[in-house]
Amino acid sequence: MQPSSVSSEISTSQLPWKHRLTLRFAALLFNASIRSDLTVNRRLLNFLDPKIPPNPNSIHAVSSSDLTIDDSRDLFLRIFTPTVAATDSVLPPVIFYFHGGGFAFGSADATSMDMAARRFSKELGAVVISVNYRLAPQFRFPCQYDDGFDAVKFIDEMDDDDPLLGKADLSRCFILGESAGGNLGHHVAVRASEYAFKRVKVIGFIASQPFFGGEERTESEIRLCNQPPLTLKLADWFWKAFLPAGEDRDHAAANVNGPNGRDVSGLRNFPATIILAGGLDLLIDRQRRYYEELKRMGKEVKLVVFTNGVHGFFSFEDPPEYSLMIKEMRDFIAMFHRNIL
């Protein structure tokens, strides 16, 4: 594929009132779970979003299993495999999925994350590898990035007789990150671009409302500072809990296009990227900047803005925004399918 860039906007209606209420409740939950001393009430979070085991049986045409990488850091993978037979002889692609939650919330075995990864596996016809990475504030930068990259390396170094190798095409691997997972996905993609894998080939990055920051406030951060569920106050707390003590939001982890950010123009293997953004997300200006910088650096990148999408609109599968988002993902992945036929 030749380097190119596309920016488009999809006009959508406001989320239904029941979903707006859910997001407001989520904002209240987040604020009730975080403390000024940068600790988290995980008991409350686990009560409202309980952990569930994998299911080897077909649920919504997808089965799941867990694979441990490192018990000492609770690093494991929940692997979702479509159980519907493929329509041709081409093996399904692989998606490394990084959940959102400000680096502080969520887990691969939480009910909400399990459901999201299962839907992606079904809708995209892919083997989805959901990574259970460590959480802030107990574990700060770069723990999450290390866990994400180690997960990709672990798959690359599997034994030749591992059954996963016969069920998925490791030459067509994608990174899918939502919110903080989108930030994590960017940094894993950078590392992957510089690493000589044996089997894995990361060819695409799907950044869904990626979580970026910076010291200087953007226009959208000021205008949408109180838009739930991700308010500016909550975003600031996430960065304080995640970044090394004493660092500000211009740290390269947060402000990827800022004064300390990494120039990826020299990374030949940086994957083609699609950025899915919401017009009512306070991060929209930073996501547009990310698109512009990747384009400037000669990378293949597409930006799709859902005009009335708030942060987290990807959580609801019944509004039209979700179907449109899935279509964009499916079309993005299909480009690489056509190229190998």
BELJOKA-V51886 format. One record per pair of residues at least 24 apart in sequence whose C-alpha atoms are under 10 Angstrom apart, sorted by the first residue. I is the first residue (numbers start at 1). J is the second residue. D is the distance in Angstrom with one decimal. If there is no record, write none. Layout:
I	J	D
I	J	D
This chain:
1	272	8.7
1	300	8.3
1	335	8.8
1	336	8.5
1	339	8.2
2	272	9.6
2	298	9.9
2	299	9.0
2	300	7.3
3	272	8.2
3	295	8.6
3	297	10.0
3	298	6.3
3	299	5.6
3	300	4.3
3	301	7.8
4	272	9.2
4	295	7.6
4	298	7.7
4	299	6.9
4	300	4.7
4	301	6.4
4	302	8.1
5	272	9.8
5	273	9.4
5	274	9.5
5	291	8.5
5	292	9.0
5	294	8.8
5	295	6.1
5	296	9.5
5	298	8.8
5	299	7.7
5	300	5.7
5	301	4.8
5	302	5.4
5	303	8.0
6	274	9.2
6	291	9.2
6	295	9.1
6	300	8.7
6	301	6.7
6	302	4.6
6	303	6.2
6	304	8.3
7	274	9.7
7	275	9.3
7	288	9.2
7	291	8.5
7	292	9.6
7	301	8.6
7	302	5.7
7	303	4.6
7	304	6.0
7	305	8.0
8	302	8.1
8	303	6.3
8	304	5.1
8	305	6.4
8	306	8.9
9	277	9.3
9	278	9.5
9	279	8.9
9	303	8.3
9	304	5.7
9	305	4.6
9	306	6.0
9	307	6.5
10	278	9.7
10	279	9.6
10	304	7.2
10	305	6.0
10	306	4.9
10	307	6.1
10	308	8.8
10	309	9.7
10	321	8.9
10	324	8.7
10	325	9.9
11	279	9.5
11	305	8.3
11	306	6.1
11	307	5.2
11	308	7.1
11	309	9.3
11	321	9.4
12	279	9.8
12	305	9.7
12	306	6.3
12	307	6.0
12	308	5.6
12	309	7.5
12	319	9.6
12	320	7.7
12	321	6.8
12	324	9.6
13	306	9.3
13	307	8.2
13	308	6.1
13	309	8.4
13	319	9.1
13	320	8.5
13	321	8.4
14	280	9.8
14	307	9.0
14	308	5.6
14	309	7.3
14	310	8.8
14	319	9.3
14	321	9.5
15	308	7.8
15	309	7.6
15	310	8.4
15	313	7.9
15	316	9.3
15	318	10.0
15	319	7.0
15	320	9.1
15	321	8.6
16	318	9.8
16	319	7.7
19	313	8.6
19	315	9.4
19	316	7.6
19	318	9.9
19	319	9.2
20	228	8.5
20	229	9.1
20	310	9.2
20	313	9.4
21	228	9.6
21	229	10.0
22	228	9.8
22	229	9.0
22	316	10.0
23	227	9.7
23	228	6.2
23	229	5.3
23	230	9.0
23	310	9.2
23	311	9.0
23	312	7.9
23	313	8.8
23	315	9.6
24	227	8.9
24	228	5.7
24	229	5.9
24	230	9.5
25	228	8.8
25	229	8.0
26	228	8.1
26	229	6.1
26	230	9.2
27	227	9.3
27	228	5.8
27	229	4.4
27	230	6.9
27	231	8.0
27	234	8.6
28	228	8.9
28	229	8.1
29	229	9.5
30	101	9.4
30	105	8.8
30	229	8.4
30	230	9.1
30	234	8.0
31	229	9.7
31	231	9.9
31	233	9.4
31	234	7.3
31	237	9.8
33	105	9.6
34	104	9.3
34	105	10.0
34	234	8.9
34	237	8.3
34	238	9.3
34	241	9.9
35	237	9.1
36	237	8.4
37	137	9.9
37	241	9.3
38	136	8.9
38	137	6.5
38	138	9.3
38	237	7.6
38	238	8.8
38	240	7.6
38	241	5.8
38	242	9.5
39	104	9.4
39	136	8.6
39	137	6.4
39	138	8.0
39	241	8.1
40	104	7.9
40	105	8.7
40	136	8.8
40	137	7.8
40	138	9.2
40	241	9.7
42	104	9.6
42	105	8.3
42	106	9.7
45	105	8.0
45	106	8.5
45	110	9.8
46	105	9.7
46	106	8.9
46	107	9.8
46	110	7.9
46	111	9.6
48	110	9.8
48	111	9.4
48	112	10.0
49	106	8.5
49	107	9.7
49	109	9.7
49	110	6.0
49	111	5.8
49	112	6.7
49	113	9.1
50	107	9.9
50	109	8.3
50	110	5.6
50	111	5.9
50	112	8.5
51	106	9.7
51	107	8.2
51	108	8.6
51	109	5.2
51	110	4.2
51	111	5.6
51	112	8.9
51	113	9.4
51	114	8.8
52	108	9.4
52	109	5.7
52	110	6.2
52	111	6.0
52	112	9.7
52	114	8.0
53	78	9.5
53	109	6.7
53	110	8.9
53	111	9.1
53	114	9.2
54	78	7.3
54	79	8.6
54	80	8.9
54	108	10.0
54	109	7.7
54	114	8.5
55	80	9.3
56	80	9.3
56	81	9.4
57	83	9.1
58	82	8.2
58	83	6.5
58	84	9.2
59	83	9.0
59	118	8.6
59	122	9.9
60	84	9.8
60	118	8.0
60	119	8.2
60	121	9.8
60	122	7.4
61	85	9.8
61	118	9.0
61	119	9.6
61	121	9.0
61	122	6.6
61	123	10.0
62	117	9.9
62	118	6.5
62	119	8.5
62	120	9.9
62	121	7.0
62	122	6.4
62	125	9.6
62	126	9.9
62	127	9.2
63	118	8.2
63	121	9.5
63	122	9.9
63	127	9.9
64	114	9.2
64	117	9.9
64	118	8.2
64	127	9.7
64	128	9.3
64	129	9.6
65	129	9.8
66	108	9.6
66	109	9.2
66	129	9.5
66	130	9.4
67	129	9.7
67	131	9.9
68	132	9.7
68	151	9.9
68	154	10.0
69	132	9.9
69	147	9.5
69	150	8.5
69	151	7.5
69	154	7.3
69	155	9.7
70	147	9.6
70	150	9.8
70	151	9.9
73	132	9.6
73	133	8.3
73	134	7.0
73	139	9.8
73	143	9.6
73	147	8.8
74	132	7.4
74	133	7.6
74	134	7.3
74	147	9.8
75	108	9.8
75	131	7.5
75	132	5.6
75	133	5.8
75	134	7.2
75	147	6.9
75	148	9.2
75	150	9.1
75	151	8.2
76	108	8.3
76	109	9.7
76	129	9.8
76	130	8.5
76	131	6.3
76	132	5.4
76	133	7.7
76	147	9.3
76	151	8.0
77	108	7.4
77	109	9.2
77	128	9.6
77	129	6.1
77	130	5.6
77	131	4.9
77	132	6.1
77	133	9.0
77	151	7.6
77	154	10.0
77	155	9.8
78	108	6.4
78	109	7.4
78	114	8.3
78	117	9.0
78	118	10.0
78	128	8.1
78	129	5.8
78	130	5.1
78	131	6.7
78	132	7.7
79	108	9.6
79	114	9.9
79	117	8.9
79	118	9.2
79	121	9.5
79	127	7.0
79	128	5.8
79	129	4.6
79	130	6.2
79	131	8.7
79	164	9.4
80	114	9.1
80	117	7.2
80	118	6.2
80	119	9.5
80	120	9.0
80	121	6.3
80	122	8.9
80	126	8.2
80	127	5.6
80	128	5.0
80	129	6.4
80	130	7.9
81	118	8.4
81	121	6.7
81	122	8.4
81	125	8.6
81	126	7.1
81	127	4.8
81	128	6.7
81	129	8.8
81	164	9.3
81	167	8.1
81	168	8.8
82	118	8.8
82	120	9.9
82	121	6.2
82	122	6.1
82	123	9.5
82	124	9.4
82	125	6.5
82	126	6.8
82	127	6.6
82	128	8.9
82	167	9.4
83	121	9.8
83	122	8.8
83	125	9.5
84	122	8.8
84	125	8.8
85	125	9.9
86	125	8.4
90	168	9.0
90	169	8.1
90	337	8.6
90	340	9.4
90	341	8.8
91	125	9.7
91	126	8.9
91	127	9.5
91	165	9.8
91	166	8.1
91	167	6.5
91	168	5.3
91	169	5.3
91	170	9.1
91	172	9.4
92	121	9.8
92	124	9.1
92	125	6.4
92	126	5.1
92	127	6.5
92	128	9.9
92	167	7.3
92	168	5.2
92	169	5.8
92	170	9.0
92	172	8.3
92	173	9.7
92	337	9.4
93	121	9.9
93	124	9.0
93	125	7.7
93	126	5.1
93	127	6.3
93	128	8.6
93	167	9.2
93	168	5.8
93	169	5.1
93	170	6.8
93	171	7.9
93	172	5.2
93	173	5.9
93	174	7.7
93	333	8.3
93	334	9.9
93	336	9.6
93	337	8.7
94	121	9.3
94	125	9.3
94	126	5.7
94	127	4.9
94	128	5.9
94	129	7.3
94	167	9.6
94	168	6.3
94	169	6.5
94	170	6.4
94	171	8.5
94	172	6.4
94	173	4.7
94	174	6.2
94	175	8.5
94	200	9.3
94	201	9.8
94	202	9.1
95	120	9.0
95	121	8.4
95	124	9.4
95	125	10.0
95	126	6.6
95	127	6.2
95	128	4.7
95	129	6.0
95	130	8.2
95	168	9.9
95	170	9.5
95	172	8.6
95	173	5.8
95	174	4.7
95	175	5.6
95	176	6.4
95	177	9.8
95	202	9.2
95	204	9.2
95	205	9.3
95	206	9.5
95	333	10.0
96	127	8.6
96	128	6.1
96	129	4.8
96	130	6.1
96	131	7.2
96	148	8.7
96	151	8.5
96	152	7.6
96	173	7.4
96	174	6.2
96	175	4.8
96	176	6.0
96	177	8.2
96	185	8.8
96	202	9.4
96	205	9.5
97	128	6.5
97	129	5.8
97	130	4.6
97	131	6.3
97	132	9.4
97	148	9.3
97	174	8.5
97	175	6.2
97	176	4.9
97	177	5.8
97	178	8.3
97	181	7.8
97	182	9.4
97	185	8.4
97	206	9.6
98	129	8.7
98	130	6.3
98	131	5.9
98	132	8.0
98	133	8.3
98	144	9.9
98	148	7.8
98	175	7.8
98	176	6.3
98	177	4.7
98	178	6.6
98	179	9.0
98	180	8.1
98	181	4.5
98	182	7.2
98	183	9.3
98	184	7.3
98	185	6.9
99	130	7.7
99	131	7.9
99	132	8.5
99	133	9.1
99	176	8.5
99	177	6.1
99	178	5.6
99	179	7.5
99	180	7.2
99	181	5.0
99	182	8.1
99	184	9.2
99	185	9.7
100	177	7.2
100	178	5.0
100	179	4.9
100	180	4.8
100	181	4.8
100	182	7.6
100	183	9.2
100	184	9.3
100	208	9.5
100	209	9.6
100	210	8.9
100	211	8.8
100	312	9.1
101	135	9.2
101	178	8.6
101	179	7.1
101	180	6.1
101	181	7.8
101	211	9.7
101	230	9.9
101	238	8.9
102	135	8.9
102	136	8.5
102	178	9.9
102	179	7.2
102	180	5.0
102	181	8.1
102	183	9.6
102	211	7.7
102	230	9.4
102	234	8.9
102	235	7.5
102	236	9.9
102	237	9.0
102	238	5.5
102	239	7.9
102	241	9.1
102	242	8.3
103	133	8.8
103	134	8.1
103	135	5.5
103	136	5.7
103	137	8.3
103	139	9.2
103	140	8.5
103	141	9.3
103	144	7.6
103	179	9.2
103	180	5.9
103	181	7.7
103	183	9.5
103	184	8.7
103	211	9.8
103	238	7.1
103	239	8.7
103	241	8.4
103	242	6.7
104	134	8.4
104	135	4.8
104	136	4.6
104	137	6.5
104	138	8.7
104	139	8.9
104	140	9.3
104	180	9.1
104	237	10.0
104	238	7.1
104	239	9.7
104	241	7.7
104	242	7.7
105	134	9.6
105	135	6.8
105	136	8.1
105	137	10.0
105	180	9.8
105	238	9.7
106	132	8.6
106	133	9.2
106	134	9.6
106	135	8.2
107	131	8.1
107	132	5.5
107	133	7.4
107	134	8.6
107	135	8.7
108	132	4.8
108	133	8.1
112	315	8.6
113	315	9.6
115	315	9.8
116	314	9.2
116	315	7.5
116	316	9.3
116	317	9.2
119	317	8.8
119	326	9.9
120	176	9.7
120	326	8.2
120	329	9.6
120	330	9.8
123	323	9.5
123	326	7.2
123	327	9.0
123	329	9.5
123	330	8.0
124	326	7.5
124	327	8.8
124	329	7.6
124	330	5.8
124	331	9.5
124	333	8.2
124	334	9.5
125	330	8.7
125	333	9.9
126	167	9.9
126	168	7.9
126	169	9.3
126	173	9.6
126	174	9.7
126	330	10.0
126	333	9.6
127	164	9.2
127	167	8.0
127	168	6.5
127	169	8.9
127	170	10.0
127	173	9.5
128	168	9.8
128	173	9.8
128	174	9.4
128	175	9.7
128	176	9.3
129	155	9.5
129	175	9.5
129	176	9.8
130	176	9.5
131	181	9.9
133	181	9.9
135	241	9.5
135	242	8.4
136	238	8.3
136	239	9.5
136	240	9.5
136	241	5.9
136	242	5.4
136	243	8.9
137	238	8.6
137	239	9.7
137	240	8.5
137	241	4.8
137	242	5.9
137	243	8.9
137	244	9.9
138	241	8.5
138	242	8.8
139	241	8.8
139	242	7.5
139	243	9.7
139	244	9.8
140	239	9.8
140	240	9.5
140	241	7.1
140	242	4.7
140	243	6.0
140	244	6.4
140	245	8.9
141	239	10.0
141	241	9.3
141	242	5.8
141	243	5.5
141	244	6.2
141	245	9.8
141	253	7.9
142	184	9.8
142	187	9.9
142	242	8.7
142	243	8.3
142	244	8.6
142	253	8.5
143	242	9.5
144	181	9.4
144	184	7.1
144	187	9.9
144	188	9.6
144	242	9.3
145	181	9.9
145	183	9.3
145	184	6.0
145	185	8.3
145	186	9.5
145	187	6.7
145	188	6.3
145	191	9.1
145	253	9.5
146	184	9.6
146	187	9.6
146	188	8.2
146	191	9.7
147	184	9.8
147	188	9.3
148	181	9.5
148	184	7.4
148	185	7.8
148	187	9.0
148	188	6.4
148	189	9.7
149	184	9.4
149	185	9.1
149	187	8.7
149	188	5.5
149	189	8.4
149	190	9.7
149	191	7.2
149	192	7.3
150	188	9.3
151	188	9.9
152	188	8.7
152	192	8.3
152	197	9.2
152	200	7.7
152	201	9.8
152	202	9.2
153	192	8.9
153	195	9.3
153	196	9.9
153	197	7.5
153	198	9.3
153	199	9.6
153	200	8.1
154	200	9.9
155	197	9.9
155	198	10.0
155	199	8.5
155	200	7.5
156	197	6.5
156	198	6.2
156	199	5.4
156	200	5.3
156	201	9.0
157	197	8.4
157	198	7.4
157	199	7.9
157	200	8.9
158	199	9.3
165	199	9.6
169	199	9.2
169	200	8.7
169	201	9.4
170	198	9.8
170	199	6.1
170	200	4.9
170	201	6.3
170	202	8.4
171	198	9.9
171	199	6.6
171	200	5.6
171	201	4.7
171	202	7.4
171	203	8.1
172	199	9.9
172	200	7.7
172	201	6.0
172	202	6.6
172	203	6.3
172	204	8.2
172	333	8.8
172	336	7.6
172	337	8.3
172	340	9.6
173	199	10.0
173	200	6.7
173	201	5.7
173	202	4.6
173	203	5.9
173	204	6.9
173	205	9.0
173	271	9.9
173	333	9.5
174	200	9.9
174	201	8.4
174	202	5.6
174	203	6.0
174	204	4.7
174	205	5.6
174	206	7.3
174	271	8.5
174	272	9.5
174	273	9.6
174	333	8.2
175	202	7.3
175	203	8.5
175	204	6.4
175	205	4.7
175	206	6.0
175	207	8.0
175	271	9.1
175	273	9.4
176	204	8.6
176	205	6.1
176	206	4.7
176	207	6.1
176	208	7.4
176	274	9.8
176	329	9.4
177	205	8.1
177	206	6.4
177	207	5.4
177	208	6.0
177	209	8.4
177	210	7.2
177	211	9.7
178	206	8.5
178	207	6.4
178	208	4.7
178	209	6.1
178	210	6.1
178	211	8.1
178	276	9.4
178	312	8.5
178	314	8.5
178	315	9.8
179	207	7.9
179	208	6.2
179	209	5.0
179	210	4.2
179	211	4.8
179	212	8.5
179	230	10.0
179	277	9.9
179	283	9.5
179	311	8.2
179	312	7.9
179	314	10.0
180	207	9.7
180	208	9.3
180	209	8.5
180	210	6.1
180	211	4.9
180	212	8.0
180	238	9.5
180	254	9.8
181	207	8.2
181	208	8.4
181	209	9.2
181	210	7.0
181	211	7.7
182	206	7.7
182	207	4.9
182	208	6.1
182	209	6.9
182	210	4.2
182	211	6.3
182	212	8.7
182	275	9.2
183	207	7.9
183	208	9.4
183	209	9.1
183	210	5.3
183	211	5.4
183	212	6.5
183	213	9.8
183	253	7.9
183	254	7.8
183	255	9.8
183	256	8.8
184	210	8.6
184	211	8.7
184	212	10.0
184	253	8.7
184	254	9.9
185	210	8.7
186	210	8.7
186	253	9.6
186	256	8.9
186	270	9.5
186	271	9.6
186	273	9.5
187	252	9.8
187	253	7.8
187	256	9.0
187	262	9.6
189	269	9.0
189	270	6.5
189	271	7.0
190	262	8.9
190	263	9.9
190	264	7.5
190	267	7.8
190	269	8.7
190	270	6.4
190	271	8.7
191	267	9.8
191	270	9.0
192	267	9.9
192	269	8.1
192	270	7.8
192	271	9.2
193	264	9.3
193	266	10.0
193	267	6.3
193	268	7.3
193	269	4.8
193	270	5.1
193	271	7.7
194	267	7.2
194	268	8.8
194	269	7.5
194	270	8.5
195	269	9.4
201	269	9.2
201	271	9.4
202	269	8.3
202	270	8.3
202	271	6.5
202	272	9.2
203	269	7.9
203	270	7.8
203	271	4.8
203	272	6.4
203	273	8.8
203	333	9.4
203	336	8.2
204	270	8.5
204	271	4.8
204	272	4.8
204	273	5.8
204	274	8.0
204	300	9.7
204	301	9.8
204	332	8.3
204	333	7.7
204	336	8.7
205	270	8.9
205	271	6.0
205	272	6.2
205	273	4.7
205	274	6.4
205	275	8.4
205	301	9.3
205	329	10.0
205	332	9.5
205	333	9.7
206	271	9.6
206	272	8.7
206	273	5.9
206	274	5.1
206	275	6.2
206	276	7.6
206	301	10.0
206	302	9.8
206	328	9.7
206	329	7.3
206	332	8.6
206	333	9.4
207	273	7.3
207	274	6.2
207	275	4.8
207	276	6.2
207	277	8.5
207	287	9.3
207	303	9.5
207	329	10.0
208	274	8.3
208	275	6.0
208	276	4.7
208	277	6.5
208	278	9.1
208	287	9.7
208	304	9.8
208	311	9.6
208	312	9.1
208	313	10.0
208	314	8.0
208	325	9.1
208	329	9.8
209	275	7.1
209	276	5.7
209	277	4.9
209	278	6.9
209	281	8.1
209	283	7.5
209	284	7.8
209	286	9.8
209	287	7.3
209	305	9.6
209	309	9.9
209	310	9.4
209	311	6.9
209	312	7.8
209	313	9.3
209	314	8.9
210	275	7.9
210	276	8.3
210	277	8.0
210	283	7.9
210	284	9.2
210	286	8.8
210	287	6.9
210	290	9.4
210	311	9.7
211	235	8.7
211	239	9.9
211	254	7.8
211	255	9.5
211	282	10.0
211	283	7.0
211	284	9.6
211	286	8.5
211	287	8.2
211	311	9.9
212	239	9.5
212	249	9.0
212	250	9.9
212	252	9.9
212	253	8.2
212	254	5.1
212	255	5.9
212	256	7.2
212	257	9.0
212	283	7.1
212	284	9.7
212	285	9.8
212	286	6.4
212	287	7.5
212	290	8.8
213	239	8.0
213	248	9.7
213	249	5.9
213	250	7.3
213	251	8.9
213	252	9.6
213	253	8.7
213	254	4.9
213	255	5.0
213	256	8.1
213	257	9.3
213	258	9.1
213	283	8.0
213	286	7.2
213	287	9.8
214	239	9.7
214	248	8.0
214	249	4.6
214	250	4.9
214	251	7.9
214	252	9.3
214	253	9.9
214	254	6.5
214	255	5.0
214	256	8.7
214	257	8.9
214	258	7.2
214	259	9.7
214	286	8.7
215	248	7.0
215	249	5.2
215	250	5.7
215	251	9.2
215	254	9.6
215	255	8.3
215	258	9.3
216	249	8.8
216	250	8.6
216	258	9.9
217	285	9.9
217	286	9.9
218	282	8.6
218	283	8.4
218	284	9.2
218	285	6.5
218	286	7.6
219	282	8.6
219	283	9.6
219	284	9.4
219	285	7.2
219	286	9.8
220	279	9.2
220	280	8.3
220	281	7.7
220	282	5.0
220	283	6.7
220	284	6.6
220	285	5.9
220	286	8.6
221	281	8.3
221	282	4.6
221	283	6.5
221	284	8.3
221	285	7.9
221	286	9.1
222	282	7.7
223	280	9.5
223	281	9.9
223	282	7.5
224	280	7.1
224	281	7.0
224	282	5.1
224	283	8.8
224	284	9.8
224	310	9.7
225	281	9.2
225	282	6.4
225	283	9.7
226	282	8.7
227	280	7.7
227	281	7.5
227	282	7.3
227	310	7.8
227	311	8.4
228	280	9.8
228	281	8.9
228	282	9.5
228	310	7.8
228	311	7.5
228	312	9.1
229	281	9.3
229	310	8.2
229	311	6.7
229	312	7.4
229	313	9.9
230	281	7.9
230	282	7.7
230	283	9.1
230	310	8.8
230	311	6.4
230	312	8.3
231	281	9.2
231	282	7.6
231	283	9.9
231	311	9.4
232	282	7.6
232	283	9.4
235	282	9.7
235	283	9.7
255	286	8.7
255	290	9.6
256	286	9.5
256	289	9.8
256	290	7.8
256	293	9.6
257	286	8.7
257	289	7.5
257	290	6.7
257	292	9.7
257	293	7.0
257	294	9.3
258	289	10.0
263	293	8.9
263	294	9.1
263	297	7.7
264	293	9.4
264	294	7.9
264	297	6.8
264	298	9.1
264	299	8.6
265	293	9.5
265	294	7.9
265	295	9.5
265	296	8.3
265	297	4.6
265	298	6.4
265	299	7.3
266	297	8.2
266	298	9.3
266	299	10.0
267	297	9.6
267	299	9.3
268	298	9.8
268	299	8.8
269	299	9.7
270	294	10.0
270	299	7.6
270	300	9.1
271	299	8.0
271	300	7.8
271	301	9.0
272	299	6.8
272	300	4.9
272	301	5.9
272	302	8.5
272	332	9.2
273	299	8.0
273	300	6.3
273	301	4.7
273	302	6.3
273	303	8.5
273	332	8.8
274	300	8.6
274	301	5.6
274	302	4.7
274	303	5.9
274	304	7.6
274	328	8.6
274	329	8.1
274	332	7.5
275	301	7.6
275	302	6.1
275	303	4.7
275	304	6.2
275	305	8.3
275	328	9.9
275	329	9.8
276	302	8.6
276	303	6.2
276	304	5.1
276	305	6.1
276	306	7.7
276	309	9.9
276	314	9.5
276	325	7.5
276	328	8.6
276	329	9.1
277	303	7.4
277	304	6.1
277	305	4.7
277	306	6.2
277	307	8.4
277	308	9.9
277	309	7.5
277	310	8.7
277	311	8.3
277	312	9.8
277	313	9.6
277	314	9.9
277	325	9.7
278	304	8.5
278	305	5.5
278	306	4.9
278	307	6.0
278	308	6.4
278	309	4.1
278	310	5.4
278	311	6.4
278	312	8.6
278	313	7.8
278	314	9.5
278	321	9.8
279	304	9.9
279	305	6.2
279	306	5.8
279	307	4.3
279	308	5.4
279	309	5.5
279	310	6.8
279	311	8.8
280	305	9.7
280	306	8.6
280	307	6.9
280	308	5.7
280	309	5.5
280	310	4.6
280	311	7.1
280	313	10.0
281	306	9.9
281	307	9.5
281	308	8.7
281	309	6.9
281	310	4.8
281	311	4.8
281	312	8.5
281	313	9.5
282	310	8.3
282	311	7.6
283	310	9.7
283	311	8.1
284	310	9.6
284	311	9.2
302	332	9.4
304	328	8.3
